[in-house]
Amino acid sequence: MSESDKKGSAWPWIAVPLCAIVLFFVLRECQHRLPPAEHAPAPAVTVPAAPDTPSSDPKPEDPGATPAPAPAPQ
C-alpha cells in the first residue's frame, strides 16, 4: 500500500471546524435574544395550605364529632 492510497480528503478538516465556529455564534446569538427570566410569564402554581396541627398524630377534641366507620361491603 503506497502513501497516496492512505491519504484522505481535506474537506472534513476544513468543514468541521468551520461548522463548529458558525454553530457557536448562532447559538450565542439565540441566547442573547431570549427574554430575561423576570419578564417571562410564570405559570400559576397553587400551593395547598399547611394544616395547623400535624397530620401524623390527629387527636379529635370531641369524641362524638368523629365520623362513624363506614360499613364493610358485603
C-alpha positions, 0 to 999 in steps of 0.5 A: 500500500503506497502513501497516496492510497492512505491519504484522505480528503481535506474537506472534513478538516476544513468543514468541521471546524468551520461548522463548529465556529458558525454553530457557536455564534448562532447559538450565542446569538439565540441566547442573547435574544431570549427574554430575561427570566423576570419578564417571562410569564410564570405559570400559576402554581397553587400551593395547598395550605399547611394544616395547623396541627400535624397530620401524623398524630390527629387527636379529635377534641370531641369524641362524638364529632368523629365520623362513624366507620363506614360499613364493610361491603358485603 
